[in-house]
């Protein structure tokens, strides 16, 4: 095997290991209490996750440069509008460098839900977010029930089914 082929093979194995480690971290969160946090929303209000206890929370991590994040957030916003009166909350966590980027995205999407800015990435680290988008579904008791990494068209049906199941509990 040439040096170049060996380098690609090692890089491929490393990438696979990193991807599997990310899945393992996300899987380990499922069934655990959701780590509490406080972040400032783009409207200036501090939002604490534990204040949403008793509701189902869709916690969506993303960034303005991520097209899939925007597509996913539009789908989640539609579900939020449909189910907010039943006790479903949407908290969008922007991992952008500055708050203006997060505020511009919130305005462009017409966000009626809190868009929170996590400039230092502390909350992202609490939830083992290594790439975006990530959606964490938290039940009424504050327990992480599902973690969805990445975005694929059609996945919104999984989100919907999970949220509807949590509403029936």
N, C-alpha and C positions, 0 to 999 in steps of 0.2 A: 504494500500500500504506500503510495507516495505521501510525502509530508503534507501536501495540500489536502489530499483525501482524508488523511488522519485528522487534520485540523477541523475539517467539516464534520467528520463523524463525532469528534469530541464536542464540537459546538452543538450538534444536533442532540446528543445525549444530555448535555448541560441544559439546553432549552426544554427538553422533555422533563428533566428532573425539576426545573424551576416551575413548569406548568403543573406538574403533579403535586409539588409542595404547596402551590397556591390552592389547588383543589382540596388538599388535605386540611389546610388551614380553614377554608370556608366550611368544609364538612364538620370540622371540630366545633365550630360555632353553633351549628344546628342543635337545638335542644338546650342551649345554655342561656342564661339571662343576658339580655342585650346590654352591652356596656352603656352606662349613662354618660351624657355629655351636655355641654352648653355651647352653642354657637350663636353668633350674631347673624340675624337675617339681613338681607339686602335692604329691608325697610328700616333697619336700625334696632329692631326688637331682639332681645335675647330669647332663644328658644332652648328649652331643656327637654330632652327625650322623655324623661320620667313624667313630665306633665301630660303626656299623651297616654299614660297607663289607663287601661279601660277601653282603649280604642285599638284597632288594628292599624299598624303603621307600615307603610311602604317607604322604606328608606332608600333613596336612589342616589348613588354616587356617580358623578360625572364631571365633565369639563367642557368648556365652550368649543375647544378645538376638536372634539369628538363627535362626528356626525351620528354615530350609532347612539350616543348618549341622548342627543336631541330627539331622535326617532323614538327611543324608548320612553323618554320623559313625556312625549306627546301621548303615547299609549297609556301611560300611568295616569296622566292628568285626566284623560277621558274616564278611566275607572274611578278616579277620585271624585270627579263631578257626579258620577252615577251613584256612588256609594257613600259619600261623605255624611249624609244624613243618617246612615245606618251605623256610623262609627268607624269609618275608614279615613285615615289621615295620610297625606303624602308630604314627606319632607325631602326636598332635593338638596343634596350636599355638593356644592361646587368645590372642586380641588384646584381651581384656577389660582394663579399667582396673586391677582389683585381683585378686590371686591367689585370694581367697576365692570370687569368682564362678567362676573356673576350677575350683577344688576342689569347689564345690557341683555344677557340671555333671558333673564326673568321677564324683562319688558317685551322682548321679541316674541316670547312664547305666550304672553298675556297670563303669566302665572297667577293663579288665585290661591296658591298654597305657598308655604314658607320656602324660600330659596336661601339656604344657609351657606356661609363662606367659611371654608376650612383651609385658610391660607397656609398654615404650617403643616397640614396633613396629619395632625394628631388624631382626629376622629377616624380618618382613613386607616391609620395604623391600628387603632383599637379594633377595627372590623377587618383587618388583614386585607385591605384593598391594595392590590399590587398593580392592577390595570383596571381601566374603566370601559364600559359601564358595569356597575354592580348594583343589584337590587337585593335588599335584605327585608324579608317579611317578618314582622314581629307581631305576636298575638296579643290579646288583651291583657295577659298577665305579664307582658314584658319579656317573653321568651322568643328567641330566634327560631322560627319555624322553617324557613327556606332561605337559601342564598342562591341567587342566579348571577353567574358571571358571564359577561359578554351579552350580546344581543343578536337575535336572529328573528327575522320576520316570521310571524306565526306564533312566537313564544308568548305573545300577549294572552293567548288562550290558556296557557299554563298559569300565568299570573291571575287571570280571572277565576279559574277553577280553584286555585289555592285560596284566594280572598273569599270566595263564596263558601268554601268549606270552613274557613275560620269564622265567618259570620254565623254559620249554623251551630258552632260550638257554644 
